[in-house]
Amino acid sequence: MLEAALEVTVGDGVEFSFSVVNAGDRPVERTFRDACRADFAVYRDGREVWRYSDGRAFAQTVSTAEFQPGEAATFEATWPDPDPGEYTAEAALRVSDGSVTARTPFSV
């Protein structure tokens, strides 16, 4: 069972840190659709205003990762130029087998 958490740090831009940990007692294998293993999106009033993967190209390589019990992985991204306001951030593993996401509100 993979558990996820998303931390947001506001400074020069907005820094996102998405952590995924295998909280179970058995290995968990996930298949990634491409070289972008995690994606980040920002919403304001329910409308998407920024997405990490927009305008980027990623190698079209399918790969797998096995998370051992207690093993964690962290993925990071930066939103460089936000406007002031209230937002909700969402991070997701880009896997083809299941959904692993986390959301959190933040202010700029």
ABEGO torsion letter per residue (X at the ends): XBBBBBBBBBBBEBBBBBBBBBABABBBBBBBABABABBBBBBBGGBBABBAABGBBBBBBBBBBBBBBGBBBBBBBBBABBBBEBBBBBBBBBBABEBBBBBBBBBX
